[in-house]
């Protein structure tokens, strides 16, 4: 019986968990006061502050990321549509709409881990 179970596990492996790419600080952009809302992003499209998008320095446009707030466990799935952040120590800039789903904007930044989806 053990051999049969072992054979089944080898033939039908479980799906792999997404590997964490980076952990660090996330910030947000796209508010009325920062001037980025509806401006053209690096991918050529307008920055929608409520869209589930993010800026990352080197991942290809269109890459889907899971961003998890390390403090509260909340997560969001985003698409890389822009370049940045341009502040030392930050790994991603989220749209204000996306950031609001994992943290309070009044916090300014959040400690997160990101992984490809």
HELIX and SHEET records of a PDB file:
HELIX    1   1 UNK A    2  UNK A   11  1                                  10    
HELIX    2   2 UNK A   96  UNK A  102  1                                   7    
HELIX    3   3 UNK A  105  UNK A  107  5                                   3    
SHEET    1   A 7 UNK A  20  UNK A  29  0                                        
SHEET    2   A 7 UNK A  90  UNK A  95  1                                        
SHEET    3   A 7 UNK A  53  UNK A  55 -1                                        
SHEET    4   A 7 UNK A  75  UNK A  82  1                                        
SHEET    5   A 7 UNK A  64  UNK A  69 -1                                        
SHEET    6   A 7 UNK A 110  UNK A 116 -1                                        
SHEET    7   A 7 UNK A  20  UNK A  29 -1                                        
END                                                                             
